[in-house]
Amino acid sequence: MWWFRQGTCFLPAFLVVWSSSNFIIPYIIAVYGHHVDVLFPYISDTGVYPPERCIFGLMSVVTAFSALMTMYCRYKFVERLSEQTAAVPPSLNKAALGVGMVSCVGMLFVATFQETVKIMNCNFTVHDAGSILFFVSGVAYSILQAVISYCAYPFGSSLMVCYVRTAVASIAVLALFPTIIAAFFIQPVTDEIIKIEPTDKDYVPHLISTINEWIVAFSFVCFFLTYIHEFKLFTLKVKTDLLECS
């Protein structure tokens, strides 16, 4: 049997490949079309102009729903594990799923509302709110799942996987703060201004924010990569019960 057909590991495997492509493909198209700088643009900047805007939006929606399905499967796996071992508190497992769902909603906002779309002439856009929701909730989800991994050990994950998840979650936390803080020192993006020059006064905070944003984004990818082996251990089935017809 092919490895990706074992259990439900195709879900995190697909999510890792698709989400990586979600970040990289629009970036390549945007750079080729001279819409963004080659050196660390904001991920959202690669989805402002067509054709990359359409690709970025579509791929982000698929990424959000794939992440949601993966998170739900992880939730059911931990729930089943806890029924047999009582290792993970149900409230902790539910909290992780809830925070993960909020992160997916944030990504849907990012996919739907482009960076230059403003409501009521406000500099803080719906896209910005979605980005903060996505990143903050995503980091919180990583932290909670790292804690769950330690609680479930040795039944769920190996000790090495626990260490890796803790390291990835720590990197995401450390990169999140400069991403958000430095962004407040940057001039808001308009339809005409996407690129930024080294001579601009906000070039340094822009670079700090964008580099850390890419680190946070790919820390999520790496975190889901650690799910693949565990997802080989279980399958998820849908049960259908027919209600009695009067």
Secondary structure, DSSP 4 states (H G I P E B T S, - for coil): --GGGSTTTHHHHHHHHHHHHHHHHHHHHHHHTTSS-SS---GGGGGSSTTHHHHHHHHHHHHHHHHHHHHHHHHHHHHHHHHHH--S-HHHHHHHHHHHHHHHHHHHHHHHS-TT--STT-SS-HHHHHHHHHHHHHHHHHHHHHHHHHHHTTTSS-HHHHHHHHHHHHHHHHHHHHHHHHHTTSPPP-SS-----TTSTTHHHHHHHHHHHHHHHHHHHHHHHTHHHHGGG--------PPPP-
